[in-house]
Amino acid sequence: MKILSYNVRGLGKKAKRREVRDIIKKQKIELCCIQETKLEEITKFRCMGLWGNSNFDWAFSESVGRSGGILSMWDEDVFHKSSSWNVRETENPKRLRDC
């Protein structure tokens, strides 16, 4: 199993996206976890460009301004998403932080 965890410090520039795509392809990554995307939105099309084919799934948590942003992508033949959640979507995020 090949996993990539990468703090990209911004995924907005084409050169950075190409770098990530090349690593995923060359290393045959099966799970990719990207931190600090600094993106408020990402589309499936953009993820497909990073992953290199359509046999993947993904989850994303947007940045707040120019901070944060997390993107996870994985090979659907290896991993299966059973559920996902976002703290901003919960009714009581304080309760989650206290756990």
Secondary structure, 3 states (H helix, E strand, C coil): CCEEEEECCCCCCHHHHHHHHHHHHHHCCCEEEEECCCCCCCCHHHHHHHHCCCCEEEEEEEEECCEEEEEEEEECCCCCCCCCCCHHHCCCHHHHHHC
